[in-house]
């Protein structure tokens, strides 16, 4: 038989198989755009603004719909009611974490962000307890954040009011807070190990938000048979884990079980307590991945929010002036801001909340997975189905936040100027998978921003009207455009 005819027949069979599998997988699932064979809805979704695509689909198919990444069906929940119903009211059923080939290859099911089942529950419970014991939300952690805020101010003074890209410096501060919790010690901002660590974190975020990684997660064979930036990602992660492992070995040599110094010590003590348990989740491999998860989650999210927040304050000098006026009135210039001040600073509190709402840092949330066959509204969602919960649709709900595309601290203020809470404020997600470090992140954002504005006036190198505050990338992670800023001492 002619080789060309054989090739055509094989491709035709593959196409028919793809169509049959997609049709089979769509039975009883929510409606959605018709997927193309093999590639699904990827062409309709794009990689730059998936949240806009989801918004458009919701207008056609309603708040619960299905899209296909390749041949993989993904249920999308759009709007506050659908998201709350799933993550809060049916929290256990939606508490799974979706498996993606790129993550599975590097994490192997370990850690706290992408683990599942017993391992996730035990690691999360231990991490929360340990962070609380080290003062998360209490005075001792606040002291560490205030100390780092002072170090940040000193580093910013070294710029001598000259234009600078604040990316690296703003990344160092939250990373050092995490270092003090995990390793006990902070690093000098010029420490080469610290510089290398920060560079890898930033590079990995850029890689993970790329179209290529989306393609690799959709078609896993690309990881094995094609060159690409995924190899750089895996190399960076391996180097990060190697560095953490070296720190763990140092801790093992100096461990005092009666006087744990940090997160690693507490984990090692737990390992010793469970060494006779055959299926214990407290292993060196899980410790390495969990420590890295805490680093990544605790560094990039907070630093990006700070960087985006300063850009918004450059764009809106009238907002910045009102925050500085409130800082002068409540805190003054002769002491560091503290968390007790927040209840007396409603406008500043509203600005911090509005920054998080506006930038919509993780538009589609970290993907969930249903842990059993469930009926959600009128649809049957099979166990193992990936679920995207659109945080954009909650944070930018126009009924809760009038003119949601505008940056307006008034979204969190009542008519008397008092701070106004909102159930729609979900930048850290909600339910059983809510961010472990939410309390720490809230503290850092408030203390870092107020300490910066207490000590510096901010100046843009271009006319504020020309600053672009739309995301440079808005796929799985919203990143701001690069910009230059001058920190002018007051």
Phi, psi and omega in degrees: 000143181301128180305326179295319179296319178298316180298317180296318179296317180297316179295322178295317178297319179297319179296314179296319178298318179298314179299317181296317181294320179295318181294320179296318182290342184270353181298128178071353176284161177301157179291169179181177180298144181293124181280148172281153178303139175069307186270349178066227183256017186303319181295329180281335183274319185068187180235348185272329185212064181298326183296327177290321177299316179297320179298317179295319179296322183295330178292334181267316190253355180095187187284349179231115182214170183240134171236161181242124169263102191066231178263006182268118178283138178231125178274131181249131176252124188235124179104152185304313185299314181293318181295314180296317181302321181283304190280336180253301184292327178239043188304318182294316182294331181256018187273357179290158176249127182296147181261127176238135186308318182296317180290317181301322181295324183268327185261333180053036176080004181266176177091196185246334185277314187247015176274170182220170171059219183300318181299315180297312183299316182288320180292318179294314181299315180296315183297315179299314181297317182293317178297322178293320180296330177270013170097017179299118184086358179246185188296319188295320176291322179300321177300319181295318181293319178296319177300316181291326177298320178293320177295322178298317179299316180297322179293321179292329177297329182293346177285348177056038177063014178276155178300136179211156171271117187279003189305307185293312183298317181290338175282329183296320187298303179294329178296320179293326176297316178296320177302319182292332179280319184273316185256354184082325186250149171269169180244152169292145184296343180260359178302128187296321177299320180293317178301314180298318180298314181296320179298320180293319178301312182295317180296320181296322178297316179298319180293316185292339179264010183274160177297326182298319180292324174300318179293320180294323177290331180278322180234084188302336181297339177300329182296328185265331191245357182231141173287159179169177185290350176297330178293323176294319178301311181296324178294316178299315181297319179299319179293320177298316181293324179296320179295316179297320180297322177298318178295322179297317180297321176298319179294321180299324182286334184243016185294132171241107186297340180269355182216069180295134185266333189197187183299318181299316178301315181297320180293318179296322178295318177297322176300316180296320180295330184252018185295339179270355179271118188298319184257032180297141178273356183265088182235164179301317182298319179290326177295315181300312183290322178295317178298318179294319177303315180296321177299306185297310182295323184277345182260300189294320183294313181290317182294321178294321178296318177298314182296317178293322180298317178295324176299317179295324179288331172293320182291329184237076183299334179292326176291314180301318181297320180292324177295315181295326176296319179291322177298314179300320183289318187267318186259319185081198184248357192251005174213163180280145173299149177226169185293335177296334180293333189301322182292344178258006183231066185299324182291315178298318178299318179295322179296316179299316178296318182292326175301312181295320179294314187293315186286337173052062193302317181238082192306318183255014179064169171284129189302138176262175177211139179282139187271353179201168174297126181224155172257117180245115190056238183256014185246148175261119180251115183291151175307137178090356179290134177285138181233125172261128175252116185284101176288334175304315184294340178270310183291336181246029177291122187284347175279323179279322182235092180305138184053060187298338181278357178262143173278110187213105178302341178299343176300338182240026178230141176272185185295339180267000180087009177276153179295138183238119179285158177218133176294342182277356180280096185232044180293339179260015187071197180201170179081204187292337181258018179301147185308128180299325184264023183305312182298318179294316181298317179300318180296314181298314182300315181293311185288320179294313182294315181292324180291321177298312183287339174290328188254344185222147161268145182257136180228132177272149178276350175236168176300128180310330179296336183268356179288134179265111182259006174284152181296139174288324176226134179219063174258256177277348185211131180268116180246138179281162172293152175295146178207163178251144181218148174250128176261105185259115183302141179267000000 
